[in-house]
Amino acid sequence: MEEIKTVNKVTCKVVDEEWDVYFDMALAMLKEIMEHNARNEATVMIVPVGPTQQYPILAKMVNTFGISLKNVHFFNMDEYLTDSETTVDREDPMSFYGRMKREFYDLVDPGLIMPDSQRHFPKPGRETDYDKMLEELGGADACFGGLGINGHVAFNEAAEPEDPVTADEFAQLGTRVLKITRETRTINAYGYMRGDLQRMPGWCITIGMKQILQAKKIYIALNRPWQTGPLVHALHDREQGQVPATLLRRNPRLTFCMTAAIAEGVTGL
């Protein structure tokens, strides 16, 4: 089953099961690359770690059909830090760099994979450089990502209720270092660390809402049952920094892809 509906001017794709979300996301990524390859153009994408299950599927498609990634740039959304200045060790199980290597880069045929210089990760102290590099490549052709428990996108965490930041101000935020909220640390500990909250990193570096919103299109994959709640707010709340995903509606080519279970209880789906 696949249903496509429009809710509050947003394209919502509903598929059967969790695996179907990963397959659809991999297919969307492959299509973007193939279309640019056909025009002999570079493909520039903002990509997530969370979810990652689409990457082995994409790698298999790339290898099977011999799709070159030599002209592709991946800008990873974010990375965990041990403090405000230090990236987690690449061998740490929570390292986004490590997961991208294991779950995608190492799986693609060496003759097809992009060089290391086109696998970009944000680094503390070089936030402005990261934004400038993306800008000089013409911005992102597509941004792929997930949706966090407090409506965050990448690690663009929700502003506190008392924070006077406006939606317009939040939408202009660039790549930066942040402390991770307890809500996000808790749900991520549940999903990735068997509930070990104490071992969860407390800091992160994230690409900005500005870079995400400026992408030519945005694709958000919803793969966890609890994402029904954030999705309701993302689709129906007023734009606000307290729910960053509400700002995604500023992009005219926004797609949410979700399981039927997640779609239940969402008005319009």
HUVEN-V921406 format. One line per field, one symbol per residue. psi: psi as a letter, one per 30 degrees, with the letter a starting at -180 (. if undefined). A space follows every 10 residues. Layout:
BEGIN
psi->???
END
This chain:
BEGIN
psi->kkkklkkhgk kjkkldleee eeeeeeeeee eeeeeeefgh lkkjkkllji lfffeeeeee eeeeghjkgf gkkkjkelkk lfaffkklkf fkffkeeeee eefdeffkke ffkllefgjk kkkkfheeee eeeeefgglk ekkkaakleg glkbgilkkk efkgkleeee fgkaklklkk leeeeeeeee efghgieffk kfllkkllee eeffkflkjk kjfkeffeee eeeeefllkk ffieffffff kfhkkkklle eefkgkkf.
END
